[in-house]
Amino acid sequence: MEVHQRPARLLQLAAVALAALAALLHIAAAEKYQAPYFIHQCQRSDPELNKCLQFAANTLVRHFRSGIPELEVTEVEPIQIEEIHLALGSGPDGYRAIFREVEAFGVSNMTVSGVRSNLDSMEFQFSFYIPHIRARAQYRSSGVLIMVQASGGGDYWGEYEGVRAKVYFKARKEEANDLTYLQVDDIKMDFSVKDIKMGIKSQQDNAIIEAALNLFINTNGQELLKEMKPSIKKHLLVTMRTFINNLFGRVPYEYWILEDDK
Ligand SMILES: *[C@@H]1O[C@H](CO)[C@@H](O)[C@H](O)[C@H]1NC(C)=O
């Protein structure tokens, strides 16, 4: 009897185990793409997909402001840029300035004001609005500015009101462990500032020259920014690519976008 009982019991056990396993798998399937708290999921078939992505991006930004330990993001302020170059005019007297240890405060107050997307080609464009950025840096300059010998160094400060930025990127999909990870293939950006106030405090104590330079800098803020733009963009693009790749490297595509009938 015992000989027959054992297989029976084993079968029973196996059946129970299978049922348990099936239940587990079922839960796993349902929770497979359960998004973490900082992600708002969007349905690919959503006719208002871009609006949903905009909401998702703003949700992410809101959480970034206070840090997301799961993504190893703790401090978001300030944005730091090692070096920005400015060159005006050419020749030996052309004005050259290098801004070092640039710190910008206020970028985390951004809102995402628009999204355009194409999930087939994996192209995205995000528009941002930042009400106010305050920056400071150390500068060193050489050459002549407004006929003034403007060689020297000191502190730079800037206040930027109404900053608008557009970031475009194209991503590629990489599969790993049955999940899809996006990585940036191409990224572009542009930005504009409605109102700029900035100035310098030089180490040399020539108050008249400093006042003249500051007057020039402030009345020509937009032109100076235009000249600094390529350098600023170059640095921001590196920072953003790293940031986006880090984000997508940790959070698979399936958590952002729910493909239909899945
Ligand atoms: C963000 O905006 C709030 C409200 O306007 C302001 O008090 C705060 O200083 C800003 N944060 C930064 C880092 O500029």
The ligand as a Gaussian input file, in Angstrom:
#p B3LYP/6-31G(d) Opt

LIG

0 1
 C       12.084000      77.544000      -6.699000
 O       10.945000      78.363000      -6.690000
 C       10.525000      78.772000      -5.396000
 C        9.212000      79.511000      -5.533000
 O        9.288000      80.529000      -6.488000
 C       11.630000      79.598000      -4.759000
 O       11.270000      79.986000      -3.465000
 C       12.913000      78.773000      -4.703000
 O       13.960000      79.567000      -4.202000
 C       13.283000      78.254000      -6.080000
 N       14.407000      77.330000      -5.969000
 C       15.615000      77.606000      -6.437000
 C       16.653000      76.582000      -6.190000
 O       15.870000      78.638000      -7.023000

